[in-house]
Amino acid sequence: MTDTLASPPLFLEDLYLGQHFSSGSQEVTAEAIKTFAKAFDPQPFHTDEAAAENTFFAGLAASGWHVAALTMKLLVGERAFIANGIVGAGGEISWPRPTRPGDILSVDSEVTEIAPSRSRPDRGIVTLRSETRNQRGEIAQVLTSKLVVMRRVGGLP
C-alpha cells in the first residue's frame, strides 16, 4: 500500500515496515538551479549554462544540496506527515545522476526500520529510505534518514 504524504500525521504506532509514501512533484527550472547555486554552491556547472558545457556534467546541473532541499520540501508538502515533524537524527545521501533544468522531481519513501527507544519511551527512531526520481523514473537522489518519531500520548491523535 502507498500512502500519500497528505494523510493525517503519523505517530510511531502508525508506522510499519515496508510502508510506502509518495509525494507530489516539483519542476526544476534553470533559473532555480542558478539562484540556489549562487547562494549555496557557486560552482560553474550550477551557475552558468555556457561554462557548464565544459565540465564533468557537460551542462547545467542542480546542486545535490538543491535536490536535497527540494526532497525535503516534497516530503513535508504543506505539512510534515510525521506528527512531530520530520526531525532528523542522521542519514546517508547519494546522487546517482544529475538533475537538469526541466526535470520534474517526486519522492517515493519506504519505512525500512522501526526502533522504539529503550531510554525514552515517548519516541523511537524510524529509518526512511527515500528515492527522489525525475519524470522518467530515474533516481536523482537516494536519502536514507533516521527520524525521531514520537509515540501517541494518552491515545490522542
N, C-alpha and C positions, 0 to 999 in steps of 0.2 A: 504494500500500500504506500502511496506517496501522498504526503500532506503538503499543502501549500503553506507558505510562510505567513499567510493571513489568518491561519487558525488561531483559536484562543491561546494565550500564553501558557506555556507548559512548565510543570514542575518536574522534579526528579522522578516521582512516581508515574508520571505520564509517558516517560520515555522508555523505549525498549530497543534491544539490539536489532540491528537491521532496519530500523525505522528510517524512512527516506523523507526528505523535504525538497521542494523545488521553489525557486524564486521567480520573480518577474524578470524582465530583461532591460538592458541599458545599451544604447548605441554609443560607441566611442568615436568622437569626431577628431579630425586633425587639430582643430583649434583647442579642444580639451586636452589632447595629448601634450601640445606645446605649452599651454598655460600651466598645467600641473608640473611639467618638467622644469620650466623656468623658475618655479617657486621651490621645487624639492629635489630635482635630479637633472641639473642643467648640463646634459651631455648632448653632443650634436645629433646623435641618432634619435633623440627625443624632442629636439627643439627646432631643427632646421631640415626641411624636406630635401633640399639640394645637397647639403652636406651629408645627410643620412645615406644617400645613394652609395657613397664610397666607404661605408663602414661594414662591420660584421653583419648588421641587419639588412644591408642593401635596400634601405628605405626607411621611412619614418615608422617607429615602433613606440608603443606606450611603455613607460617605465613599469617595471614589475611592481613597484610600490603604488603606482596609479591603479594597476589591476587589483592589487590587494585592497586599496581603498574602495574601489568600485564593488569588489566582492563583499566587503563589509556593508556597504550601502544596500546591496541586493539582499543580503542576509537579514538586515534589520528592517528593510522596507519602510513602512510608515511607523512601525514599532517592532521591537525585538520579539521573536517567537518564544524566547525563554522568559519565564515570568520575571526574573530579576534583571533581565537584560543579558546581553552577550558579554560575559565577563571572562576574559582570557586568563589562563594560568600557564600558558606556554604553547608551543606548537612548532611545526615544521612546514616550510613553504618551498615550492619549486615552480618554475615557469618553463614548461617543456617547449612552448612555441611563442613567438611574439604576437602581441595584439596590435592590429593595424587599424588605421582610420577606416571607418565604415563597419568594423566588426560589431556585432550585437552580442553582448555577453549575458549569460544567465548562469545560475549556480544550482547544482544538484548536490545535496548533502546526505550522508548516512551516519547514523549512530553506530560506532564500532566498539565502544566500551562504556560501561557504566560502573563506577566505583563509589559506593556510599562511603562517606568519611567515617572513620572509626573515632576520631577525636572531636569532630564537630557534627553531631547527629542531625543538625538542621540543614545539611548540604551534602553534596557529592561532587565528583569530577566525572564529566562526560567527555569522551573523545568523539569528535565530529570530523569526518573526512569530507571535505567539500571540493568539488571539481567545478571550476569556472570554465565554461565552454563558449565557443563562438557559434555563430549561426550555422556553421557546417558541422557542428558537433565535435569539433577538435578541441582538445584540452589546452587551455591557455595558462591555467594555474591549478595546482593541487595544494590545498591547505589542510593539514591535519592539526586540529586545535584541541587543546584541553580546556574545557569550560567549567567554571564553578556554577553549579545549578542548585538552587535552594529546594528544600522539601516543602510541601504544603504545611502551613502552621495551623493547627486546630481544625484541619479539614477544610479550610477556606480555599476557594479557587485562586 
